[in-house]
Amino acid sequence: MFTTTPLDGSKPEQYAALAAQVRALLDGEADRIANAANLSALVYHALPDLNWVGFYLFDGTELVVGPFQGLPACVRIPLDKGVCGAAARTRQTQRVDDVHAFPGHIACDSASRSELVVPLFAGEQLVGVFDLDSPLPARFDADDQAGLEAIAALYVESLR
Ligand code: SME
């Protein structure tokens, strides 16, 4: 059984502890669905004020919803649509303090107010995106972005 340890200390310390849990969770497994499922569950339960955590996986044409925690979400996102498409297209993490102010934001859960989307690339190859939504405006700061980018990198590494 996998047990989680409560996070404490500064935010970077909390993310370092969470990254250690992610390493343990993904250790020895390379299946992209299994690892995305467990990672979504771990992060959703470890961090406060989130209403959706999950993966959109690239099928060669567009992003297709993968494992997640939260309410049912839109299934397919073209690369020219939404915050997820922007992350995949620009290869840059999208940190959106107010989703209502983001042109083209796709509202899957009307409770979402802020969003962080980390693009997942294995070298030049787009794997998908790691998407987190919060019901609070400006839920994600630079520490969250750095911590979640490090966790996303562990996911990509696990696929090898
Ligand atoms: N808001 C995202 C769509 C996915 S949901 O948040 C789960 C977007 O604009 O790409």
Backbone and ligand atoms as CSV (ligand in chain L), in Angstrom:
chain,resi,resn,atom,element,x,y,z
A,1,MET,N,N,0.847,-1.200,0.000
A,1,MET,CA,C,0.000,0.000,0.000
A,1,MET,C,C,0.876,1.241,0.000
A,2,PHE,N,N,0.447,2.233,-0.756
A,2,PHE,CA,C,1.192,3.491,-0.818
A,2,PHE,C,C,0.620,4.442,0.214
A,3,THR,N,N,1.465,4.921,1.123
A,3,THR,CA,C,0.970,5.895,2.102
A,3,THR,C,C,1.614,7.244,1.835
A,4,THR,N,N,0.827,8.292,1.982
A,4,THR,CA,C,1.357,9.633,1.768
A,4,THR,C,C,1.740,10.239,3.108
A,5,THR,N,N,2.753,11.070,3.068
A,5,THR,CA,C,3.186,11.779,4.269
A,5,THR,C,C,2.676,13.213,4.154
A,6,PRO,N,N,2.103,13.755,5.235
A,6,PRO,CA,C,1.638,15.137,5.155
A,6,PRO,C,C,2.792,16.076,4.804
A,7,LEU,N,N,2.462,17.098,4.017
A,7,LEU,CA,C,3.485,18.041,3.587
A,7,LEU,C,C,3.571,19.189,4.581
A,8,ASP,N,N,4.801,19.568,4.950
A,8,ASP,CA,C,4.950,20.797,5.743
A,8,ASP,C,C,6.247,21.494,5.379
A,9,GLY,N,N,6.514,22.615,6.044
A,9,GLY,CA,C,7.672,23.441,5.700
A,9,GLY,C,C,7.296,24.481,4.657
A,10,SER,N,N,8.319,25.090,4.078
A,10,SER,CA,C,8.081,26.108,3.048
A,10,SER,C,C,7.504,25.431,1.811
A,11,LYS,N,N,6.969,26.234,0.905
A,11,LYS,CA,C,6.377,25.650,-0.296
A,11,LYS,C,C,7.405,24.841,-1.110
A,12,PRO,N,N,8.622,25.383,-1.340
A,12,PRO,CA,C,9.617,24.560,-2.050
A,12,PRO,C,C,9.933,23.251,-1.316
A,13,GLU,N,N,9.951,23.306,0.027
A,13,GLU,CA,C,10.189,22.075,0.804
A,13,GLU,C,C,9.029,21.091,0.625
A,14,GLN,N,N,7.823,21.633,0.609
A,14,GLN,CA,C,6.660,20.757,0.414
A,14,GLN,C,C,6.717,20.090,-0.960
A,15,TYR,N,N,7.101,20.866,-1.973
A,15,TYR,CA,C,7.183,20.282,-3.319
A,15,TYR,C,C,8.322,19.270,-3.419
A,16,ALA,N,N,9.410,19.507,-2.683
A,16,ALA,CA,C,10.510,18.526,-2.692
A,16,ALA,C,C,10.025,17.212,-2.071
A,17,ALA,N,N,9.237,17.320,-0.988
A,17,ALA,CA,C,8.701,16.116,-0.339
A,17,ALA,C,C,7.712,15.412,-1.271
A,18,LEU,N,N,6.893,16.206,-1.960
A,18,LEU,CA,C,5.914,15.616,-2.882
A,18,LEU,C,C,6.636,14.936,-4.052
A,19,ALA,N,N,7.699,15.559,-4.537
A,19,ALA,CA,C,8.469,14.956,-5.641
A,19,ALA,C,C,9.068,13.614,-5.207
A,20,ALA,N,N,9.487,13.534,-3.941
A,20,ALA,CA,C,10.025,12.252,-3.445
A,20,ALA,C,C,8.920,11.187,-3.449
A,21,GLN,N,N,7.699,11.586,-3.090
A,21,GLN,CA,C,6.574,10.639,-3.126
A,21,GLN,C,C,6.271,10.222,-4.563
A,22,VAL,N,N,6.389,11.181,-5.483
A,22,VAL,CA,C,6.139,10.865,-6.901
A,22,VAL,C,C,7.181,9.848,-7.392
A,23,ARG,N,N,8.447,10.084,-7.042
A,23,ARG,CA,C,9.500,9.141,-7.470
A,23,ARG,C,C,9.169,7.731,-6.991
A,24,ALA,N,N,8.759,7.622,-5.719
A,24,ALA,CA,C,8.436,6.306,-5.158
A,24,ALA,C,C,7.239,5.694,-5.888
A,25,LEU,N,N,6.271,6.530,-6.204
A,25,LEU,CA,C,5.038,6.053,-6.838
A,25,LEU,C,C,5.295,5.529,-8.252
A,26,LEU,N,N,6.201,6.191,-8.974
A,26,LEU,CA,C,6.436,5.831,-10.382
A,26,LEU,C,C,7.586,4.847,-10.549
A,27,ASP,N,N,8.264,4.548,-9.458
A,27,ASP,CA,C,9.474,3.735,-9.523
A,27,ASP,C,C,9.230,2.396,-10.224
A,28,GLY,N,N,9.993,2.135,-11.272
A,28,GLY,CA,C,9.953,0.825,-11.923
A,28,GLY,C,C,8.770,0.618,-12.853
A,29,GLU,N,N,7.976,1.677,-13.093
A,29,GLU,CA,C,6.804,1.537,-13.971
A,29,GLU,C,C,6.897,2.572,-15.085
A,30,ALA,N,N,6.644,2.133,-16.325
A,30,ALA,CA,C,6.752,3.036,-17.474
A,30,ALA,C,C,5.426,3.204,-18.216
A,31,ASP,N,N,4.359,2.609,-17.719
A,31,ASP,CA,C,3.076,2.714,-18.432
A,31,ASP,C,C,2.500,4.123,-18.280
A,32,ARG,N,N,2.209,4.771,-19.406
A,32,ARG,CA,C,1.840,6.191,-19.314
A,32,ARG,C,C,0.472,6.401,-18.689
A,33,ILE,N,N,-0.440,5.446,-18.875
A,33,ILE,CA,C,-1.770,5.576,-18.269
A,33,ILE,C,C,-1.697,5.320,-16.759
A,34,ALA,N,N,-1.007,4.244,-16.393
A,34,ALA,CA,C,-0.898,3.908,-14.965
A,34,ALA,C,C,-0.229,5.043,-14.193
A,35,ASN,N,N,0.852,5.561,-14.741
A,35,ASN,CA,C,1.584,6.611,-14.025
A,35,ASN,C,C,0.798,7.923,-13.994
A,36,ALA,N,N,0.089,8.222,-15.071
A,36,ALA,CA,C,-0.740,9.439,-15.078
A,36,ALA,C,C,-1.876,9.308,-14.063
A,37,ALA,N,N,-2.458,8.129,-13.966
A,37,ALA,CA,C,-3.559,7.902,-13.024
A,37,ALA,C,C,-3.083,8.076,-11.583
A,38,ASN,N,N,-1.990,7.412,-11.243
A,38,ASN,CA,C,-1.507,7.513,-9.863
A,38,ASN,C,C,-1.005,8.913,-9.529
A,39,LEU,N,N,-0.379,9.561,-10.501
A,39,LEU,CA,C,0.124,10.913,-10.252
A,39,LEU,C,C,-1.032,11.900,-10.050
A,40,SER,N,N,-2.075,11.769,-10.844
A,40,SER,CA,C,-3.251,12.633,-10.671
A,40,SER,C,C,-3.839,12.461,-9.273
A,41,ALA,N,N,-3.983,11.228,-8.859
A,41,ALA,CA,C,-4.576,10.950,-7.538
A,41,ALA,C,C,-3.691,11.505,-6.429
A,42,LEU,N,N,-2.382,11.278,-6.547
A,42,LEU,CA,C,-1.468,11.758,-5.504
A,42,LEU,C,C,-1.537,13.274,-5.383
A,43,VAL,N,N,-1.413,13.968,-6.493
A,43,VAL,CA,C,-1.352,15.439,-6.455
A,43,VAL,C,C,-2.695,16.024,-6.022
A,44,TYR,N,N,-3.783,15.459,-6.529
A,44,TYR,CA,C,-5.124,15.962,-6.173
A,44,TYR,C,C,-5.351,15.909,-4.666
A,45,HIS,N,N,-4.876,14.834,-4.043
A,45,HIS,CA,C,-5.108,14.680,-2.606
A,45,HIS,C,C,-4.049,15.367,-1.757
A,46,ALA,N,N,-2.881,15.643,-2.336
A,46,ALA,CA,C,-1.792,16.242,-1.544
A,46,ALA,C,C,-1.895,17.761,-1.455
A,47,LEU,N,N,-2.437,18.392,-2.497
A,47,LEU,CA,C,-2.421,19.856,-2.545
A,47,LEU,C,C,-3.815,20.421,-2.291
A,48,PRO,N,N,-3.896,21.543,-1.588
A,48,PRO,CA,C,-5.209,22.128,-1.283
A,48,PRO,C,C,-5.779,22.936,-2.453
A,49,ASP,N,N,-7.075,23.141,-2.414
A,49,ASP,CA,C,-7.774,24.083,-3.308
A,49,ASP,C,C,-7.619,23.738,-4.781
A,50,LEU,N,N,-7.842,22.478,-5.113
A,50,LEU,CA,C,-7.846,22.055,-6.507
A,50,LEU,C,C,-9.186,21.397,-6.806
A,51,ASN,N,N,-9.728,21.615,-8.001
A,51,ASN,CA,C,-10.956,20.908,-8.381
A,51,ASN,C,C,-10.758,19.991,-9.580
A,52,TRP,N,N,-9.566,20.046,-10.186
A,52,TRP,CA,C,-9.295,19.131,-11.311
A,52,TRP,C,C,-7.780,18.987,-11.443
A,53,VAL,N,N,-7.320,17.755,-11.515
A,53,VAL,CA,C,-5.894,17.474,-11.758
A,53,VAL,C,C,-5.833,16.312,-12.725
A,54,GLY,N,N,-5.158,16.485,-13.841
A,54,GLY,CA,C,-5.066,15.337,-14.738
A,54,GLY,C,C,-4.258,15.604,-15.981
A,55,PHE,N,N,-4.388,14.674,-16.888
A,55,PHE,CA,C,-3.553,14.632,-18.082
A,55,PHE,C,C,-4.407,14.696,-19.341
A,56,TYR,N,N,-3.913,15.435,-20.317
A,56,TYR,CA,C,-4.376,15.293,-21.688
A,56,TYR,C,C,-3.199,14.720,-22.462
A,57,LEU,N,N,-3.435,13.643,-23.193
A,57,LEU,CA,C,-2.355,12.954,-23.911
A,57,LEU,C,C,-2.498,13.201,-25.407
A,58,PHE,N,N,-1.375,13.428,-26.072
A,58,PHE,CA,C,-1.364,13.762,-27.495
A,58,PHE,C,C,-1.522,12.479,-28.306
A,59,ASP,N,N,-2.486,12.477,-29.225
A,59,ASP,CA,C,-2.717,11.268,-30.037
A,59,ASP,C,C,-2.105,11.400,-31.435
A,60,GLY,N,N,-1.272,12.422,-31.621
A,60,GLY,CA,C,-0.676,12.654,-32.929
A,60,GLY,C,C,-1.362,13.777,-33.674
A,61,THR,N,N,-2.584,14.124,-33.225
A,61,THR,CA,C,-3.351,15.199,-33.864
A,61,THR,C,C,-3.801,16.238,-32.846
A,62,GLU,N,N,-4.381,15.740,-31.756
A,62,GLU,CA,C,-4.899,16.651,-30.728
A,62,GLU,C,C,-4.700,16.044,-29.348
A,63,LEU,N,N,-5.114,16.813,-28.346
A,63,LEU,CA,C,-4.994,16.348,-26.968
A,63,LEU,C,C,-6.269,15.598,-26.590
A,64,VAL,N,N,-6.116,14.437,-25.986
A,64,VAL,CA,C,-7.256,13.602,-25.604
A,64,VAL,C,C,-7.192,13.383,-24.097
A,65,VAL,N,N,-8.323,13.554,-23.437
A,65,VAL,CA,C,-8.303,13.460,-21.977
A,65,VAL,C,C,-7.788,12.085,-21.536
A,66,GLY,N,N,-6.942,12.122,-20.528
A,66,GLY,CA,C,-6.379,10.895,-19.954
A,66,GLY,C,C,-6.822,10.781,-18.513
A,67,PRO,N,N,-6.053,10.083,-17.700
A,67,PRO,CA,C,-6.425,9.916,-16.295
A,67,PRO,C,C,-6.505,11.255,-15.574
A,68,PHE,N,N,-7.510,11.393,-14.710
A,68,PHE,CA,C,-7.657,12.639,-13.955
A,68,PHE,C,C,-8.468,12.403,-12.693
A,69,GLN,N,N,-8.469,13.420,-11.839
A,69,GLN,CA,C,-9.334,13.484,-10.673
A,69,GLN,C,C,-10.160,14.755,-10.815
A,70,GLY,N,N,-11.442,14.660,-10.569
A,70,GLY,CA,C,-12.305,15.827,-10.687
A,70,GLY,C,C,-13.527,15.471,-11.509
A,71,LEU,N,N,-14.285,16.493,-11.904
A,71,LEU,CA,C,-15.498,16.258,-12.681
A,71,LEU,C,C,-15.150,15.849,-14.111
A,72,PRO,N,N,-16.073,15.142,-14.790
A,72,PRO,CA,C,-15.836,14.784,-16.192
A,72,PRO,C,C,-15.451,16.018,-17.004
A,73,ALA,N,N,-14.534,15.817,-17.953
A,73,ALA,CA,C,-13.958,16.952,-18.683
A,73,ALA,C,C,-14.149,16.771,-20.187
A,74,CYS,N,N,-13.942,17.857,-20.939
A,74,CYS,CA,C,-14.028,17.756,-22.395
A,74,CYS,C,C,-12.975,16.758,-22.887
A,75,VAL,N,N,-13.343,16.011,-23.923
A,75,VAL,CA,C,-12.521,14.864,-24.326
A,75,VAL,C,C,-11.342,15.277,-25.191
A,76,ARG,N,N,-11.605,16.075,-26.221
A,76,ARG,CA,C,-10.544,16.404,-27.193
A,76,ARG,C,C,-10.301,17.905,-27.235
A,77,ILE,N,N,-9.036,18.284,-27.224
A,77,ILE,CA,C,-8.658,19.698,-27.303
A,77,ILE,C,C,-7.661,19.854,-28.456
A,78,PRO,N,N,-8.064,20.569,-29.521
A,78,PRO,CA,C,-7.099,20.841,-30.594
A,78,PRO,C,C,-5.962,21.723,-30.067
A,79,LEU,N,N,-4.806,21.640,-30.725
A,79,LEU,CA,C,-3.636,22.372,-30.222
A,79,LEU,C,C,-3.810,23.888,-30.318
A,80,ASP,N,N,-4.780,24.339,-31.114
A,80,ASP,CA,C,-4.996,25.789,-31.207
A,80,ASP,C,C,-6.121,26.271,-30.302
A,81,LYS,N,N,-6.502,25.431,-29.324
A,81,LYS,CA,C,-7.614,25.800,-28.441
A,81,LYS,C,C,-7.205,25.708,-26.968
A,82,GLY,N,N,-7.748,26.639,-26.185
A,82,GLY,CA,C,-7.687,26.507,-24.739
A,82,GLY,C,C,-6.310,26.735,-24.129
A,83,VAL,N,N,-6.284,26.659,-22.813
A,83,VAL,CA,C,-5.029,26.815,-22.077
A,83,VAL,C,C,-4.136,25.598,-22.348
A,84,CYS,N,N,-4.772,24.431,-22.438
A,84,CYS,CA,C,-4.003,23.205,-22.702
A,84,CYS,C,C,-3.338,23.259,-24.072
A,85,GLY,N,N,-4.101,23.689,-25.084
A,85,GLY,CA,C,-3.534,23.811,-26.425
A,85,GLY,C,C,-2.382,24.800,-26.455
A,86,ALA,N,N,-2.547,25.911,-25.719
A,86,ALA,CA,C,-1.488,26.932,-25.678
A,86,ALA,C,C,-0.209,26.373,-25.065
A,87,ALA,N,N,-0.341,25.575,-24.016
A,87,ALA,CA,C,0.844,24.978,-23.377
A,87,ALA,C,C,1.555,24.040,-24.349
A,88,ALA,N,N,0.764,23.219,-25.041
A,88,ALA,CA,C,1.362,22.253,-25.974
A,88,ALA,C,C,2.006,22.967,-27.159
A,89,ARG,N,N,1.345,23.998,-27.649
A,89,ARG,CA,C,1.805,24.706,-28.853
A,89,ARG,C,C,3.051,25.539,-28.578
A,90,THR,N,N,3.058,26.227,-27.426
A,90,THR,CA,C,4.167,27.152,-27.124
A,90,THR,C,C,5.295,26.452,-26.377
A,91,ARG,N,N,5.026,25.249,-25.877
A,91,ARG,CA,C,5.985,24.496,-25.054
A,91,ARG,C,C,6.305,25.225,-23.753
A,92,GLN,N,N,5.433,26.161,-23.371
A,92,GLN,CA,C,5.636,26.925,-22.136
A,92,GLN,C,C,4.493,26.615,-21.175
A,93,THR,N,N,4.839,26.495,-19.899
A,93,THR,CA,C,3.794,26.374,-18.880
A,93,THR,C,C,2.884,27.591,-18.943
A,94,GLN,N,N,1.587,27.325,-18.878
A,94,GLN,CA,C,0.602,28.406,-18.853
A,94,GLN,C,C,0.081,28.526,-17.422
A,95,ARG,N,N,0.359,29.687,-16.802
A,95,ARG,CA,C,-0.142,29.944,-15.442
A,95,ARG,C,C,-1.152,31.069,-15.556
A,96,VAL,N,N,-2.416,30.720,-15.357
A,96,VAL,CA,C,-3.508,31.653,-15.634
A,96,VAL,C,C,-4.203,31.999,-14.314
A,97,ASP,N,N,-4.053,33.244,-13.890
A,97,ASP,CA,C,-4.638,33.669,-12.606
A,97,ASP,C,C,-6.155,33.757,-12.668
A,98,ASP,N,N,-6.673,34.136,-13.862
A,98,ASP,CA,C,-8.122,34.291,-14.023
A,98,ASP,C,C,-8.511,33.679,-15.369
A,99,VAL,N,N,-9.085,32.489,-15.309
A,99,VAL,CA,C,-9.383,31.795,-16.573
A,99,VAL,C,C,-10.405,32.564,-17.414
A,100,HIS,N,N,-11.243,33.370,-16.763
A,100,HIS,CA,C,-12.249,34.123,-17.525
A,100,HIS,C,C,-11.593,35.181,-18.405
A,101,ALA,N,N,-10.363,35.564,-18.057
A,101,ALA,CA,C,-9.651,36.593,-18.834
A,101,ALA,C,C,-8.748,35.973,-19.906
A,102,PHE,N,N,-8.708,34.638,-19.988
A,102,PHE,CA,C,-7.837,33.975,-20.974
A,102,PHE,C,C,-8.643,33.732,-22.249
A,103,PRO,N,N,-8.252,34.375,-23.354
A,103,PRO,CA,C,-9.021,34.181,-24.592
A,103,PRO,C,C,-8.981,32.716,-25.024
A,104,GLY,N,N,-10.150,32.136,-25.231
A,104,GLY,CA,C,-10.206,30.760,-25.710
A,104,GLY,C,C,-10.174,29.709,-24.624
A,105,HIS,N,N,-10.175,30.150,-23.354
A,105,HIS,CA,C,-10.218,29.168,-22.267
A,105,HIS,C,C,-11.419,28.245,-22.457
A,106,ILE,N,N,-11.205,26.941,-22.245
A,106,ILE,CA,C,-12.288,25.969,-22.363
A,106,ILE,C,C,-12.768,25.642,-20.949
A,107,ALA,N,N,-14.003,25.995,-20.652
A,107,ALA,CA,C,-14.526,25.750,-19.306
A,107,ALA,C,C,-15.086,24.341,-19.231
A,108,CYS,N,N,-14.398,23.458,-18.522
A,108,CYS,CA,C,-14.902,22.095,-18.329
A,108,CYS,C,C,-15.704,22.040,-17.039
A,109,ASP,N,N,-15.167,22.638,-15.987
A,109,ASP,CA,C,-15.849,22.705,-14.701
A,109,ASP,C,C,-16.044,24.194,-14.425
A,110,SER,N,N,-17.295,24.620,-14.309
A,110,SER,CA,C,-17.563,26.058,-14.168
A,110,SER,C,C,-16.991,26.610,-12.864
A,111,ALA,N,N,-16.604,25.728,-11.945
A,111,ALA,CA,C,-16.014,26.193,-10.683
A,111,ALA,C,C,-14.580,26.698,-10.876
A,112,SER,N,N,-13.937,26.315,-11.973
A,112,SER,CA,C,-12.517,26.663,-12.151
A,112,SER,C,C,-12.337,28.170,-12.303
A,113,ARG,N,N,-11.385,28.720,-11.552
A,113,ARG,CA,C,-11.084,30.160,-11.646
A,113,ARG,C,C,-9.643,30.407,-12.076
A,114,SER,N,N,-8.711,29.512,-11.664
A,114,SER,CA,C,-7.329,29.661,-12.121
A,114,SER,C,C,-6.816,28.290,-12.550
A,115,GLU,N,N,-5.737,28.318,-13.333
A,115,GLU,CA,C,-5.305,27.066,-13.973
A,115,GLU,C,C,-3.803,27.101,-14.209
A,116,LEU,N,N,-3.179,25.926,-14.090
A,116,LEU,CA,C,-1.766,25.770,-14.439
A,116,LEU,C,C,-1.663,24.574,-15.373
A,117,VAL,N,N,-1.059,24.770,-16.538
A,117,VAL,CA,C,-0.892,23.670,-17.484
A,117,VAL,C,C,0.582,23.560,-17.859
A,118,VAL,N,N,1.157,22.392,-17.580
A,118,VAL,CA,C,2.573,22.129,-17.880
A,118,VAL,C,C,2.641,21.246,-19.120
A,119,PRO,N,N,3.358,21.697,-20.163
A,119,PRO,CA,C,3.513,20.836,-21.345
A,119,PRO,C,C,4.463,19.682,-21.037
A,120,LEU,N,N,4.176,18.532,-21.642
A,120,LEU,CA,C,5.004,17.340,-21.430
A,120,LEU,C,C,5.675,16.985,-22.748
A,121,PHE,N,N,6.992,17.128,-22.780
A,121,PHE,CA,C,7.753,16.804,-23.984
A,121,PHE,C,C,8.819,15.776,-23.636
A,122,ALA,N,N,8.920,14.718,-24.439
A,122,ALA,CA,C,10.031,13.776,-24.344
A,122,ALA,C,C,10.970,14.147,-25.491
A,123,GLY,N,N,11.975,14.936,-25.188
A,123,GLY,CA,C,12.794,15.505,-26.251
A,123,GLY,C,C,11.932,16.440,-27.077
A,124,GLU,N,N,11.863,16.172,-28.378
A,124,GLU,CA,C,11.062,17.009,-29.283
A,124,GLU,C,C,9.617,16.535,-29.374
A,125,GLN,N,N,9.350,15.387,-28.771
A,125,GLN,CA,C,8.054,14.741,-28.967
A,125,GLN,C,C,7.027,15.180,-27.915
A,126,LEU,N,N,5.889,15.694,-28.377
A,126,LEU,CA,C,4.815,16.085,-27.457
A,126,LEU,C,C,4.130,14.832,-26.907
A,127,VAL,N,N,4.156,14.705,-25.583
A,127,VAL,CA,C,3.479,13.582,-24.911
A,127,VAL,C,C,2.056,13.991,-24.534
A,128,GLY,N,N,1.906,15.229,-24.064
A,128,GLY,CA,C,0.613,15.716,-23.619
A,128,GLY,C,C,0.807,16.911,-22.717
A,129,VAL,N,N,-0.163,17.147,-21.838
A,129,VAL,CA,C,-0.042,18.225,-20.851
A,129,VAL,C,C,-0.553,17.720,-19.513
A,130,PHE,N,N,-0.030,18.347,-18.461
A,130,PHE,CA,C,-0.465,18.090,-17.088
A,130,PHE,C,C,-1.228,19.343,-16.661
A,131,ASP,N,N,-2.499,19.177,-16.308
A,131,ASP,CA,C,-3.407,20.306,-16.119
A,131,ASP,C,C,-3.957,20.314,-14.696
A,132,LEU,N,N,-3.875,21.462,-14.045
A,132,LEU,CA,C,-4.449,21.612,-12.706
A,132,LEU,C,C,-5.371,22.827,-12.703
A,133,ASP,N,N,-6.558,22.653,-12.136
A,133,ASP,CA,C,-7.536,23.738,-12.024
A,133,ASP,C,C,-7.836,23.981,-10.547
A,134,SER,N,N,-8.125,25.245,-10.248
A,134,SER,CA,C,-8.492,25.608,-8.878
A,134,SER,C,C,-9.758,26.452,-8.883
A,135,PRO,N,N,-10.583,26.305,-7.858
A,135,PRO,CA,C,-11.753,27.182,-7.724
A,135,PRO,C,C,-11.363,28.566,-7.198
A,136,LEU,N,N,-10.104,28.752,-6.796
A,136,LEU,CA,C,-9.660,30.052,-6.286
A,136,LEU,C,C,-8.944,30.831,-7.384
A,137,PRO,N,N,-9.180,32.139,-7.496
A,137,PRO,CA,C,-8.384,32.929,-8.431
A,137,PRO,C,C,-6.922,32.956,-7.994
A,138,ALA,N,N,-6.008,32.985,-8.952
A,138,ALA,CA,C,-4.567,33.103,-8.670
A,138,ALA,C,C,-4.089,32.075,-7.634
A,139,ARG,N,N,-4.578,30.840,-7.755
A,139,ARG,CA,C,-4.183,29.781,-6.822
A,139,ARG,C,C,-2.711,29.393,-6.969
A,140,PHE,N,N,-2.151,29.549,-8.175
A,140,PHE,CA,C,-0.804,29.030,-8.462
A,140,PHE,C,C,0.195,30.181,-8.533
A,141,ASP,N,N,1.291,30.058,-7.756
A,141,ASP,CA,C,2.342,31.066,-7.834
A,141,ASP,C,C,3.596,30.436,-8.462
A,142,ALA,N,N,4.684,31.186,-8.452
A,142,ALA,CA,C,5.910,30.700,-9.101
A,142,ALA,C,C,6.439,29.434,-8.423
A,143,ASP,N,N,6.261,29.310,-7.105
A,143,ASP,CA,C,6.696,28.091,-6.403
A,143,ASP,C,C,5.871,26.883,-6.851
A,144,ASP,N,N,4.555,27.100,-7.014
A,144,ASP,CA,C,3.713,26.000,-7.515
A,144,ASP,C,C,4.158,25.603,-8.920
A,145,GLN,N,N,4.404,26.603,-9.744
A,145,GLN,CA,C,4.815,26.307,-11.119
A,145,GLN,C,C,6.109,25.493,-11.129
A,146,ALA,N,N,7.113,25.944,-10.357
A,146,ALA,CA,C,8.406,25.225,-10.335
A,146,ALA,C,C,8.222,23.806,-9.801
A,147,GLY,N,N,7.442,23.682,-8.718
A,147,GLY,CA,C,7.251,22.370,-8.102
A,147,GLY,C,C,6.509,21.415,-9.023
A,148,LEU,N,N,5.497,21.931,-9.721
A,148,LEU,CA,C,4.693,21.067,-10.588
A,148,LEU,C,C,5.409,20.775,-11.903
A,149,GLU,N,N,6.259,21.690,-12.357
A,149,GLU,CA,C,7.090,21.385,-13.537
A,149,GLU,C,C,8.074,20.263,-13.210
A,150,ALA,N,N,8.623,20.284,-11.992
A,150,ALA,CA,C,9.563,19.216,-11.599
A,150,ALA,C,C,8.841,17.871,-11.538
A,151,ILE,N,N,7.608,17.891,-11.022
A,151,ILE,CA,C,6.823,16.653,-10.931
A,151,ILE,C,C,6.442,16.159,-12.331
A,152,ALA,N,N,6.086,17.091,-13.213
A,152,ALA,CA,C,5.766,16.711,-14.600
A,152,ALA,C,C,6.992,16.088,-15.279
A,153,ALA,N,N,8.168,16.626,-14.976
A,153,ALA,CA,C,9.393,16.076,-15.577
A,153,ALA,C,C,9.621,14.635,-15.098
A,154,LEU,N,N,9.287,14.355,-13.838
A,154,LEU,CA,C,9.419,12.981,-13.325
A,154,LEU,C,C,8.488,12.037,-14.081
A,155,TYR,N,N,7.286,12.531,-14.418
A,155,TYR,CA,C,6.353,11.706,-15.195
A,155,TYR,C,C,6.955,11.377,-16.566
A,156,VAL,N,N,7.469,12.396,-17.254
A,156,VAL,CA,C,8.046,12.156,-18.586
A,156,VAL,C,C,9.224,11.182,-18.492
A,157,GLU,N,N,10.068,11.376,-17.464
A,157,GLU,CA,C,11.209,10.460,-17.280
A,157,GLU,C,C,10.751,9.029,-17.054
A,158,SER,N,N,9.620,8.870,-16.362
A,158,SER,CA,C,9.160,7.516,-16.027
A,158,SER,C,C,8.786,6.710,-17.272
A,159,LEU,N,N,8.487,7.409,-18.379
A,159,LEU,CA,C,7.983,6.720,-19.575
A,159,LEU,C,C,9.078,5.990,-20.353
A,160,ARG,N,N,10.327,6.234,-19.998
A,160,ARG,CA,C,11.425,5.630,-20.773
A,160,ARG,C,C,11.611,4.171,-20.458
L,1,SME,N1,N,-9.453,24.617,-19.196
L,1,SME,C1,C,-8.732,23.791,-20.117
L,1,SME,C2,C,-9.544,22.591,-20.548
L,1,SME,C3,C,-9.364,21.398,-19.692
L,1,SME,S1,S,-10.167,21.500,-18.218
L,1,SME,O1,O,-9.666,22.623,-17.425
L,1,SME,C4,C,-10.025,20.084,-17.359
L,1,SME,C5,C,-8.321,24.583,-21.343
L,1,SME,O2,O,-8.759,25.728,-21.524
L,1,SME,O3,O,-7.537,24.070,-22.123
